[in-house]
Amino acid sequence: MVSITLSVPEEIREIMKKHPEINWSVLVRKMLIEKAKELSLKEEMFKELNREKSFSEWAVNIVRKGRKNEADN
């Protein structure tokens, strides 16, 4: 596991000191993991949406070509 250093305003640090029962490192780690997973899920959803969009565009073009061929006949 890697370590990172965060800077917080002094007023926030004072509030954190008043609550030693909270493991701030664990809390921040969990929040970072949750946000990273959320972003990964969004990326996957966008990839799937783009695949569906490509398929939809293909299907619409096929229908349009079919209608054009019918109109030409």
Residue, then its C-alpha position, 0 to 999 in steps of 0.5 A: m500500500v502507498s502512503i499519501t499526505l493531505s493538507v487540511p485547513e487548521e480549523i478542520r485539524e482542530i475539529m479532528k483533534k477534538h474527535p480522537e475516537i475517529n481513525w481519520s486515516v481509515l475514514v479517508r482511505k474508505m472514502l477514496i476507495e469508494k470514490a475510485k470504485e464509483l468512477s470505475l463504474k461510471e467508466e464502464m457504464f459510459k463504455e457500454l453506453n457507447r457500444e449501445k449507441s454504435f449499435s443503435e446508430w447502425a440499426v437506424n441506418i439499416v432501417r433508413k436504407g431499407r426505407k430508401n430502397e422501398a421508396d426507390n422501387 
